[in-house]
Amino acid sequence: MEKVINQLFEIENKANQIIENANAQKNVLYEENENCILQMESEIAAHNTAKINALMAQAELELEKERQALLQNSEKQLKDLDDNFKKNHDVIVKKVFDSIIQI
């Protein structure tokens, strides 16, 4: 009977050691998993930041192109108006003068 109790005691000790080893491995795997998650989050954040910066740079270039196009269009319209005024100055002055006289 004592032999059986000793064997049961040894089995229980081995079972406890297995459980302790399993818990230690679980903790190691948990730490490795946490480190991998942190690394992935860091890589994703860096990738997203790079993407955002690239998109912002592209948007700035597009806005600058659009601004330049608007400036050129405005300058052309002003030149056309000035040319029209110079070309039709006498006619415009006569129309204004005639409208003032008729009042």
BADRENFI-647262 format. One record per residue (C-alpha): residue number from 1; residue in one letter; x, y negated, z negated. Coordinates in nm, 4 decimals, padded with zeros to 6 digits. Layout:
<sites>
{site NUM, a, {X, Y, Z}} ...
</sites>
This chain:
<sites>
{site 1, m, {00.0000, 00.0000, 00.0000}} {site 2, e, {00.2845, -00.2311, -00.0831}} {site 3, k, {00.4336, -00.1597, 00.2568}} {site 4, v, {00.1080, -00.2631, 00.4274}} {site 5, i, {00.0931, -00.5824, 00.2203}} {site 6, n, {00.4536, -00.6631, 00.3148}} {site 7, q, {00.3740, -00.6027, 00.6819}} {site 8, l, {00.0646, -00.8250, 00.6568}} {site 9, f, {00.2758, -01.0901, 00.4851}} {site 10, e, {00.5360, -01.0696, 00.7651}} {site 11, i, {00.2621, -01.0872, 01.0293}} {site 12, e, {00.1151, -01.3941, 00.8602}} {site 13, n, {00.4600, -01.5592, 00.8440}} {site 14, k, {00.5202, -01.4863, 01.2122}} {site 15, a, {00.1746, -01.6191, 01.2993}} {site 16, n, {00.2467, -01.9372, 01.1022}} {site 17, q, {00.5815, -01.9745, 01.2827}} {site 18, i, {00.4081, -01.9279, 01.6186}} {site 19, i, {00.1512, -02.1921, 01.5250}} {site 20, e, {00.4269, -02.4305, 01.4093}} {site 21, n, {00.6197, -02.3748, 01.7324}} {site 22, a, {00.3033, -02.4272, 01.9356}} {site 23, n, {00.2322, -02.7518, 01.7482}} {site 24, a, {00.5893, -02.8692, 01.8019}} {site 25, q, {00.5658, -02.7902, 02.1738}} {site 26, k, {00.2275, -02.9620, 02.1866}} {site 27, n, {00.3803, -03.2741, 02.0319}} {site 28, v, {00.6734, -03.2658, 02.2759}} {site 29, l, {00.4366, -03.2249, 02.5711}} {site 30, y, {00.2170, -03.5043, 02.4347}} {site 31, e, {00.5167, -03.7392, 02.4127}} {site 32, e, {00.6314, -03.6435, 02.7632}} {site 33, n, {00.2789, -03.7015, 02.8918}} {site 34, e, {00.2601, -04.0420, 02.7216}} {site 35, n, {00.5982, -04.1399, 02.8679}} {site 36, c, {00.4862, -04.0309, 03.2151}} {site 37, i, {00.1650, -04.2299, 03.1790}} {site 38, l, {00.3576, -04.5398, 03.0687}} {site 39, q, {00.5978, -04.5021, 03.3592}} {site 40, m, {00.3102, -04.4582, 03.6054}} {site 41, e, {00.1317, -04.7617, 03.4649}} {site 42, s, {00.4502, -04.9632, 03.4990}} {site 43, e, {00.5020, -04.8489, 03.8580}} {site 44, i, {00.1399, -04.9216, 03.9453}} {site 45, a, {00.1616, -05.2675, 03.7881}} {site 46, a, {00.4829, -05.3436, 03.9797}} {site 47, h, {00.3288, -05.2164, 04.3034}} {site 48, n, {00.0134, -05.4222, 04.2482}} {site 49, t, {00.2175, -05.7321, 04.1670}} {site 50, a, {00.4186, -05.6873, 04.4860}} {site 51, k, {00.0989, -05.6413, 04.6873}} {site 52, i, {-00.0607, -05.9486, 04.5312}} {site 53, n, {00.2500, -06.1562, 04.6010}} {site 54, a, {00.2570, -06.0377, 04.9626}} {site 55, l, {-00.1131, -06.1164, 05.0068}} {site 56, m, {-00.0691, -06.4596, 04.8511}} {site 57, a, {00.2254, -06.5344, 05.0789}} {site 58, q, {00.0242, -06.4230, 05.3808}} {site 59, a, {-00.2730, -06.6358, 05.2710}} {site 60, e, {-00.0441, -06.9369, 05.2281}} {site 61, l, {00.0956, -06.8874, 05.5788}} {site 62, e, {-00.2527, -06.8612, 05.7241}} {site 63, l, {-00.3657, -07.1718, 05.5365}} {site 64, e, {-00.0610, -07.3624, 05.6602}} {site 65, k, {-00.1334, -07.2558, 06.0197}} {site 66, e, {-00.4948, -07.3619, 05.9808}} {site 67, r, {-00.3888, -07.6939, 05.8276}} {site 68, q, {-00.1494, -07.7572, 06.1161}} {site 69, a, {-00.4240, -07.6748, 06.3676}} {site 70, l, {-00.6628, -07.9148, 06.1917}} {site 71, l, {-00.3986, -08.1878, 06.1879}} {site 72, q, {-00.3286, -08.1406, 06.5582}} {site 73, n, {-00.7001, -08.1437, 06.6363}} {site 74, s, {-00.7514, -08.4595, 06.4291}} {site 75, e, {-00.4558, -08.6315, 06.5922}} {site 76, k, {-00.5895, -08.5388, 06.9369}} {site 77, q, {-00.9359, -08.6736, 06.8489}} {site 78, l, {-00.7839, -08.9975, 06.7183}} {site 79, k, {-00.5735, -09.0333, 07.0332}} {site 80, d, {-00.8786, -08.9648, 07.2514}} {site 81, l, {-01.0786, -09.2259, 07.0599}} {site 82, d, {-00.7954, -09.4764, 07.0870}} {site 83, d, {-00.7536, -09.4068, 07.4584}} {site 84, n, {-01.1299, -09.4413, 07.5100}} {site 85, f, {-01.1300, -09.7704, 07.3181}} {site 86, k, {-00.8366, -09.9072, 07.5194}} {site 87, k, {-00.9924, -09.7924, 07.8451}} {site 88, n, {-01.3423, -09.9246, 07.7685}} {site 89, h, {-01.2521, -10.2175, 07.5416}} {site 90, d, {-01.4069, -10.4837, 07.7603}} {site 91, v, {-01.7274, -10.2848, 07.8130}} {site 92, i, {-01.7613, -10.2173, 07.4386}} {site 93, v, {-01.7017, -10.5821, 07.3489}} {site 94, k, {-01.9599, -10.6931, 07.6068}} {site 95, k, {-02.2196, -10.4468, 07.4711}} {site 96, v, {-02.1601, -10.5638, 07.1120}} {site 97, f, {-02.1760, -10.9290, 07.2203}} {site 98, d, {-02.4965, -10.8720, 07.4211}} {site 99, s, {-02.6606, -10.6908, 07.1281}} {site 100, i, {-02.5708, -10.9809, 06.8950}} {site 101, i, {-02.7120, -11.2390, 07.1354}} {site 102, q, {-03.0420, -11.0528, 07.1788}} {site 103, i, {-03.1158, -11.0592, 06.8074}} 
</sites>
